[in-house]
Amino acid sequence: MEHLDTAIVLIPLIAVIAPLAARAIGPWLRVPVVVFELALGIVVGPSVLGWVGPSAFVDVLSEFGLAMLFFVAGTEIEFAALRERSGRRAIGGWLISIALGVAVGLLVAPGLGAVVIGIALASTALGTLLPILRDAGELRTPFGRAVGALGAVGEFGPLVAISILLGSHRPGVATVVLAAFVLISAGAIWYALKAPQGALHRFVNATLHTSGQFAVRIVMLILTALVALSIVLDLDMLLGAFAAGIVWRLLMRDADAHDREAVESKVEAIAFGFLVPLFFIYTGVTFDLASLLDDPRLLAMVPLALLVLLAVRGLPSALAAPQGSDRKTTAAVVLLGATGLPIIVAVTAIGVDEGLISSGLASVLVGAGMLSVLLFPLIGMALRGDRVPSTTVCVDDEL
């Protein structure tokens, strides 16, 4: 109860401090807000100050935050981009990454432990990269679409691999279960595409500024329903969250642009104003820094794991660079493609719970993921340069 009492105050405080800190150093160094959330979580957690500790209640909220992160990622999926040259090459690059990742895993852990490591190394943090691309004005550019394709494949591919290879079912049964989930999700997607949504859009518009808030309520219903379905089928819940984002995007595709943007703003307020920061802060709180500090060999493995992540996930990502890209743009694609954390956190937690990898090895991989979030977008966006007109930044700041 003591940990819960302090967490209730300190986690919201950190959530406020993090963007202020990012804005304060912004003129000199563009650091993603998530970096401050993770770092401050570690500082107040058991590894440093010990002001906040593990809490079952906060852990549940953190899981909701992770689900919300993947829901937003699902809403941002550009299916057209996946059919383009960059999208096709992103898929090919991910297949190379997962093969290389499992090969590296076999050198460290036997059996399914190698699969855990391979999935972790083959992931890309689309949910983390989207706000960075949006803030930099890159979301709709060829560069941003290429990175978005990398992120979509680098999150969806690992989720499928987790569901098939690391579920409690045997691989053959897991494939059937996954197929059942895909069929149900496909039915929801078909309904969103084919059924007229005019009544839904009108009701969304009528309740946008009332206590009804129908859009937000139906978002939460779709999210919880597909997450619950994935849990019932013993699949990773993030697969359901990702699918929910896709379904909602399709339901609203023909809505009035103003209404669509208003709903997106409300959903993002819940996600990035509350649940997602809580996930990243709590990840910092529960990060096992002590095991790294107690074993110099593990600590030394963190930068090595970061380089392996860059080689395994980053280099194949270069295939998806926009046609005619210069060296700086290609390097930026490599760096952003190698940025991973949410999947690494999720799959290593499964690995530790199932006894497939040690908590120390999990800490090494999560530590490398945290460093990738800290360093790779920072360097990658610096290579791209400032693409956002100053007037646009001012308008966004006022909004």
Residue, then its C-alpha position, 0 to 999 in steps of 0.5 A: m500500500e505504501h508503494l501504491d500511495t507514493a506511485i499515485v503522486l510521483i508517477p503523475l509528477i514525473a509525467v508532467i516533468a518529462p515533457l517540460a524537461a524535453r522542452a527545456i533542452g529542445p533548443w540544444l538537443r531533441v530528446p524524445v519525451v519517452v527517454f525522460e519518462l524511462a530515466l525518471g522512472i528508474v531514478v524513483g524506482p527501487s534501483v536508485l531512490g526507492w520511492v516507488g516500487p512494484s504495485a499490482f494496481v499500477d501494473v494493470l494500468s501499465e498494461f492498459g498503457l501498453a495496449m493503448l500504445f499499440f492501439v494508436a499504432g494500429t490507427e496510424i497504419e498506412f496500408a498503401a505504404l505496405r504495398e509500395r516499394s518501401g513496404r514490400r522491402a520492409i517485409g523482406g527486411w524483417l524476415i532477414s532480421i528475425a532469421l538473424g535474431v534467432a541465429v544470435g539467440l542460439l549463441v546465447a540461449p537454447g531452444l525457445g530462449a533463442v526465439v525470445i531473443g530473436i523476436a526482441l532483436a527483430s522489433t521496431a517501436l512504431g508507437t514510440l516513433l510515431p510521435i517523433l515523426r509527427d512532431a518533426g513533420e515527417l509523418r506523410t513524407p516518403f521518409g516517414r512512410a518508409v519508417g512507418a512501414l518498418g514500424a508496422v512490420g516490426e511490431f505486427g511480425p513479432l506479435v504474430a511470432i509471439s502468438i505462434l511460437l511462445g503461446s501455451h499452445r503447440p505451434g500447429v494449434a497456435t496457428v489454428v488459434l491465430a487463424a481464428f483470431v484473424l478471421i474474427s478480426a477480418g470480419a470486424i474489418w470487413y464490417a468497418l469497410k463495407a457497412p455504411q457508417g453514416a449513423l455512427h458518424r452522425f452520433v459521434n458528431a452529436t456527442l463530441h462536446t457532450s458528456g456522452q463522448f460516444a467516440v471515446r466509449i466505442v474506442m474503449l469497447i473495441l479495444t477491450a473486446l479485441v484485447a479480451l478476445s486475444i487473451v481468451l484465445d491465449l494470444d498476446m493481448l497486443l495483437g488485439a490492441f493493434a487490430a482494434g486500432i486498425v478497425w477504428r481507423l477504418l470505421m472513421r475513414d469516411a467521417d468528416a475530417h474535423d470530427r475525425e481529427a477531434v476524435e483522434s485528439k481525444v484518444e491521443a489525450i487519453a493515450f499520451g496524456f495518461l496511459v502511455p506515459l504511465f507504461f514507460i514510467y513504470t517500465g523504468v520503475t521495474f527495470d532491474l538495474a541492480s542485476l546489471l550493476d551487480d554483474p559487470r559482465l551483464l552491464a558490459m553486454v548492454p552496449l554490445a546488445l545495442l550494437v547487435l540490435l543495430a546490426v540485426r534490425g537496423l541494417p536490414s531496415a536500409l532496404a526500405a529507405p525511399q528510392g534515391s535516398d542519400r547516405k544520411t537519409t538511409a542512415a536515419v532509416v537504419l537508426l529508426g528501424a533499430t529503435g525498439l522497446p515495447i516489444i522487447v519489454a513484452v517478449t522478455a517478460i514472457g521469456v522470464d515468466e516461462g523460464l526461457i531466459s534469465s532476468g539478467l539477460a532480460s535486463v540487458l535486452v531491455g537496457a539496450g532497447m532503452l538506449s535505442v530509444l534514447l540514442f537512435p531517434l536522436i541521431g536519426m532525426a539530427l541526420r534528417g535535419d529540421r524539416v518543420p517550418s518554424t511557423t508550424v511549430c508555433v501553431d502546434d505549440e499553441l494548440 
